[in-house]
Amino acid sequence: MVLWWDTDLDKLSKVQHEAIGNPDNQVFVSSVTGWELGIKRAAGKLVLSDSIRTLIRRFGFIELPITVEHGESAASLPLLHSDPFDRMLVAQALIEELTLVTADATIRNTE
């Protein structure tokens, strides 16, 4: 989501755009997002306007660290999705009672 907010707002629905842009809402970005985007950036598969940490701060988003509870929850999720990054995002959203913004149809269909 932070990537789309920075480079491609068209990937967000109108409802998502309004919710993320609403200053009354807190928007969290998982540490796993920084990890995944950092790997893609280092491999030359992704170009960002700045560091992920800087983007999070610039947009007023809040960093969401990964906890042991998140890890245990991600490991216990049904194997509907094999991507470990996505599994962590789902676990964090469930535990922290957050709405997960994703384009991944597999994740969206399990909500």
WOLINWO-V599193 format. One record per run of one state. SS is the DSSP state (@ for helix, = for strand, . for the rest). FROM is the first residue (numbers start at 1). TO is the last residue. If there is no record, write none. Layout:
# WOLINWO-V599193
ss: [SS & SS]
from: [FROM & FROM]
to: [TO & TO]
This chain:
# WOLINWO-V599193
ss: [. & @ & . & @ & . & @ & . & = & @ & . & @ & . & = & . & @ & . & @ & . & @ & .]
from: [1 & 2 & 8 & 9 & 12 & 14 & 22 & 28 & 31 & 43 & 52 & 59 & 62 & 65 & 68 & 77 & 84 & 97 & 105 & 109]
to: [1 & 7 & 8 & 11 & 13 & 21 & 27 & 30 & 42 & 51 & 58 & 61 & 64 & 67 & 76 & 83 & 96 & 104 & 108 & 111]
